[in-house]
Amino acid sequence: ALTINQGNTADVPGVTISLIVPAGVTQTFLFTILGYAVNVSTAAGQATQGVFSLLQNGTKISSAYTSSGDGGSLVNLPAPTTFLKSVTLSAGTYIFKVQYSSWSGNQNVNFVPSGYAGYNGDTEAMLTKMQVLVYNN
């Protein structure tokens, strides 16, 4: 897990990939990003908000809003976000990564919900994930 304090942006651990397009071809990459950001505070009524962003060589190419809050008896209830981006690229090496920006409140990404009722040892349940499909043009 990584805590990202309000007003800060950080790379989400484990969600970076380097892709190489061979000479003489173009390829289309379809990115699917699933992200969770969990409120660090356990205070009732405390809500958070922020944004997951997909960057290509350091430039944002897509993003999606997320939030978490008190869901009644479910403290720190995150709203997962999923977003898609398609990019067609010519020959070269490209680095893609996911960042999280905390707009309001302090939040954890890649949270392990071991304190949640019913937790069954699934340490992957709230990880931020990136899937990349490659199409040869």
Disulfide bonds with the S-S distance in Angstrom:
none
